[in-house]
Amino acid sequence: MASIQRTRMRENWKELAKAWAKFMPPGKPSVGEIAFFEQEIKNKLENNKTPCALILGSTPEFRDLLAKYGINTTIVDINPDSVRAMTSLMALKNEKEKVVISDWLNMPIKDGTFDFVMSDSAQDNIKFSEFEAFFEKIARVLKPGGEWFFGAINVHRDDVISFKEYVDSYKNNPGKFNDFRYFLLQIIRLAYNEEFYNEENRLFDFHKIELKIKELADKGLLPAEAVGKLTIGVDYQQPMLSEEEFKNMLSKKFTLISEFRDKTHPAMRLKWTAILKKA
Ligand SMILES: C[S@@+](CC[C@H](N)C(=O)[O-])C[C@H]1O[C@@H](n2cnc3c(N)ncnc32)[C@H](O)[C@@H]1O
C-alpha cells in the first residue's frame, strides 16, 4: 500500500526494503497474480521473442518475473530510494532492465514504445482528478494492441460497513485483527462512509478513522491497544473506487481481455487484477 511506501520513503531504503518484504497481498502482487501475468507473457513470447515492457514503480515481484524471461524492461519510479530498496529484494538480475526516475504522468518516453505495461495499485499514488490523464499516458506509451497488466485495490459499494460495525467487529473478535490482511479488509470497507470519504475527489481519509478511534479510546470505550490495531498510524489519504468505476473509466481507452480473482484470503476480494488491451 502506498501508506507503507510513503511513510518509509522518509526513512532509509533498508527500512523500506524490510517493510516491503513483510508486506502482504493485496498490498503487493500475490503468487496467483504473478502466475496469471506469467501465462500471458508466455503467450506473448510465442509471437514476439523480444517484447518491451514497462513497470510502473519498482515492484520486485514484477521485475523478477520479467528477469526470468530476460525481457527488455523499463521501470519508471519517482523515488530513487524506493528503486534501491526494491532492487535489494530481487532474486534475479535482469541485464535488460533500465531505470528511469520520473513521474508517470510526465515520463520521458516516446509514444508506442511498449508491448505491455505492468502496475500494481499504482493509481493509489495519483489524484483522482489525474486518473484520466494517467490512463491516457499509459495508452500512449503502449504500441497498438499493447496490453496493461493492471491491479487495483478497490471495494464494492455494497461491501461497505459503518464505523460502528468496524468497531464492533474488533470488540467481538479482537484476535482477528492480529491478521494484517483482515484489518486491511475491514478498514477499507469503511470507504464511502460520508465521514471518511470525499465523493468528489474519491479520497478516502484513513486519518479521520484514526481520530475517531482515538476519541473512543480516550473516553475509555475502547482499550488503548485497540488504537494500534484499528488504525494505520499515519496521516494518509488515497483515492478509493469500486471495480465498476475502474472498469467504466478504463473502458474509454482499453478493452478488458481477462480477469483474475485470488481467493486465497478474504482480503483478496479487495483486489481486481486484469489484462487490458489498448483499444
Ligand atoms: C507502484 S506503487 C505500488 C505499490 C503499492 N501498491 C503502493 O501503492 O505503495 C509504489 C511505487 O510507486 C512510486 N511512485 C509513486 N507515485 C509515483 C509517480 N507519480 N510517478 C512515479 N512513481 C511513483 C513509489 O516511489 C513506489 O516505488
The ligand as a Tripos MOL2 file, in Angstrom:
@<TRIPOS>MOLECULE
LIG
   27    29     1     0     0
SMALL
NO_CHARGES

@<TRIPOS>ATOM
      1 C1          3.8860    1.0800   -7.8830 C.3       1 LIG1
      2 S1          3.3850    1.7600   -6.3740 S.3       1 LIG1
      3 C2          2.7990    0.2310   -5.9280 C.3       1 LIG1
      4 C3          2.9920   -0.3470   -4.6040 C.3       1 LIG1
      5 C4          1.8620   -0.1970   -3.6420 C.3       1 LIG1
      6 N1          0.6300   -0.6800   -4.1810 N.3       1 LIG1
      7 C5          1.7620    1.2410   -3.1960 C.2       1 LIG1
      8 O1          0.8070    1.9360   -3.5330 O.co2     1 LIG1
      9 O2          2.6410    1.6470   -2.4710 O.co2     1 LIG1
     10 C6          4.6980    2.2660   -5.3820 C.3       1 LIG1
     11 C7          5.9020    2.8800   -6.1110 C.3       1 LIG1
     12 O3          5.4610    3.9000   -6.9580 O.3       1 LIG1
     13 C8          6.3430    5.0120   -6.8800 C.3       1 LIG1
     14 N2          5.5370    6.1900   -7.2310 N.ar      1 LIG1
     15 C9          4.5250    6.7320   -6.5230 C.ar      1 LIG1
     16 N3          3.9670    7.7500   -7.2040 N.ar      1 LIG1
     17 C10         4.6420    7.8610   -8.3690 C.ar      1 LIG1
     18 C11         4.5290    8.7050   -9.5040 C.ar      1 LIG1
     19 N4          3.5960    9.6510   -9.5660 N.pl3     1 LIG1
     20 N5          5.3810    8.5260  -10.5300 N.ar      1 LIG1
     21 C12         6.3270    7.5620  -10.4780 C.ar      1 LIG1
     22 N6          6.4940    6.7220   -9.4290 N.ar      1 LIG1
     23 C13         5.6530    6.8610   -8.3860 C.ar      1 LIG1
     24 C14         6.8810    4.9820   -5.4750 C.3       1 LIG1
     25 O4          8.1350    5.6120   -5.3880 O.3       1 LIG1
     26 C15         6.9340    3.4890   -5.1890 C.3       1 LIG1
     27 O5          8.1850    2.9600   -5.5010 O.3       1 LIG1
@<TRIPOS>BOND
     1     1     2 1
     2     2     3 1
     3     2    10 1
     4     3     4 1
     5     4     5 1
     6     5     6 1
     7     5     7 1
     8     7     8 2
     9     7     9 1
    10    10    11 1
    11    11    12 1
    12    11    26 1
    13    12    13 1
    14    13    14 1
    15    13    24 1
    16    14    15 ar
    17    14    23 ar
    18    15    16 ar
    19    16    17 ar
    20    17    18 ar
    21    17    23 ar
    22    18    19 1
    23    18    20 ar
    24    20    21 ar
    25    21    22 ar
    26    22    23 ar
    27    24    25 1
    28    24    26 1
    29    26    27 1
@<TRIPOS>SUBSTRUCTURE
     1 LIG1         1 GROUP 0 **** ****
